[in-house]
Amino acid sequence: MYLKNKYLQNKCTFELMSKHGFEWLSSTTDKEHYLLEKQEKGKIFVIRVSNQQYNWRRELEKDIEKFEEYYVTKFNKGVFFQKIYFHHILVMDFEPVDEWGDLKKGTHSSPKIQQTNVHTFLDGDQSLDFSIHHDPILISAEFPNNMIDLEQMNHFFQTKIAKLHQERTNQLKQLFLQSKPVWIYPFIIVNIILFFILEMNGGSTNPKTLIQFGAKYNIAIMEGEWWRFITSMFLHIGIMHLTLNMIALYFIGALVERMYGHCRFIFIYFSAGLTGGIASFAFNPQIAAGASGAIFGLFGALLFFGLQYPKIFFKTMGWNVLFILMINIVFGLSVPQIDNGAHLGGLIGGFIASTTVMFPHLRKGSLQVIGAIALALYACGLFSFGYHYEEVQEDETLHLYVIEQQLKEDDYQTVINRSTAALLYAEDYEAELLFYRSYAYLQQELWDKALRDLEKAVSIKPNFEEAYYNLALIYEQNNQMQKAASSIEKAIDINPENEEYHDFYQKLKPE
């Protein structure tokens, strides 16, 4: 009887693998127990196929608990909870002699086990008939005519099981070995070289240096310097920014390049970097740089892989990828300095770019065409939105920085033009914009215009000492000594330690 039971066990295991998509996980040394698994729609189905004879209920109960605990401990270490449905197929000569029917209802050894099912394939049964998640399974008990044929068929099924498992293992390895990482190394080298160039030319945290070498700078982009979307991908602000991004690029980039191949990796990387830069342009007015958008795009490529190969994804790296990604998103949303627009924009861009290129040896023409169209619409739509998003493009802080740089270069007419444009949207820094414009007017000897701006500036910001000082200078120029003295007195009240204010006040006093 043992040979027949072994034959049924092997036949059942092979049909579950070949016809119903189950994967071989493990077996005991004596091959009395096979453990199979299938993941489908967020659920995990596990089958133990056994040819062990159980004489007593307690023996069976202990084995059910042992194998369920073994699976949960060894094979189900995901970060998030997944429901597991466990099936025990028992190929036996006879049932346990004592009452055991209640075990079919399920006594679980772990809270992760949602349901336990026990199916028996007894001597004399014509077939085993049950279903797993609407998938009907029927295993017939047809045996060869003699013992020699039975033994040969038994060996045949064992060989088929091993071969099928090896083929699937090789397919899994092949998915992660499409090519060796090549491009991540020059990308890392270029980023490091440019970082040191920044440091030698004013510092990587210096806004003027960043702008000079191609950082994302909305004002310049609005004036036609669109190439900054690419150049900003290779610049980093500070050593910590560079270090974290290069570590991520080394590990995540190597994985994606192995899976997608060289050309696809480059396309995904630059598509994500570009869309990340455009998203930063659309939602972040500040000067920005870094490979973060492209790196988040690589996460998007891994998510797309998970969509195409969910079983492999969650069996290998899936939960870790989702966990790391969630941490980065939550951290980014909680820290104001982080450019979340670039991160999320790159993530989406990388995902869409992955649909466009697909994988080596996998073609889905219609989906790839849709992906290419979606990527173009996504990039163009983001840019169009950002270009017309006045709240970002007319941001006061950005204009103040530019105006300060133009004043250092004595470009007074540009200061006047830019200040005038920024004042149309000014809220928090209206007084400062008026002050800078008045200074440019003073340099052009437009006294009346400068006076109007300064008077409005101090009415908005009563503690604006520099504005009071400049007002005093204009009043003195117009021989309005009383107003000049009153203005400088207010500056002294605000900052009594400024000797320049006191000297000017003494100059205004009559002899």
Beta strands, then each sheet from edge to edge (+ up, - down):
strand 1: 23-27
strand 2: 33-40
strand 3: 43-50
strand 4: 83-92
strand 5: 113-122
strand 6: 127-132
strand 7: 135-140
sheet 1: 1+ 2- 3+ 4+ 5+
sheet 2: 6+ 7-
end
